[in-house]
């Protein structure tokens, strides 16, 4: 891998922006899944 600055993410950054830049430069594809707290209803 070549060393150098190839992109810029301004602070405060949003996580989706950071992951987008990382995936672009490393040729990655993320597989997202819902967390258990989102898929289950409220506990009683």
C-alpha positions in Angstrom: 0.0 0.0 0.0 1.3 3.5 -0.8 1.7 5.9 2.0 0.0 9.2 1.8 -3.2 11.2 2.5 -5.9 10.1 0.0 -9.0 11.5 1.7 -10.3 13.7 4.4 -12.9 13.3 7.1 -13.7 16.4 9.1 -14.3 16.4 12.9 -16.7 15.8 14.4 -17.2 13.0 12.0 -20.2 10.7 11.7 -19.5 7.0 11.8 -21.2 6.3 8.4 -18.8 8.9 6.8 -15.8 7.3 8.4 -16.8 3.8 7.4 -17.6 5.0 3.8 -14.1 6.4 3.4 -12.5 3.3 4.9 -14.5 1.0 2.6 -13.6 3.0 -0.4 -9.9 2.9 0.1 -9.7 -0.7 1.3 -12.3 -2.1 -1.1 -14.5 -3.4 1.7 -18.2 -4.1 1.8 -19.9 -4.0 5.2 -22.6 -6.4 6.2 -24.9 -4.7 8.6 -27.3 -6.5 11.0 -29.9 -5.1 13.4 -29.0 -5.2 17.1 -31.0 -7.3 19.5 -32.4 -4.2 21.2 -33.9 -3.0 17.9 -35.4 -6.3 16.8 -37.1 -7.2 20.1 -40.0 -5.3 21.6 -40.0 -3.5 24.9 -39.4 -5.7 27.9 -42.1 -5.9 30.6 
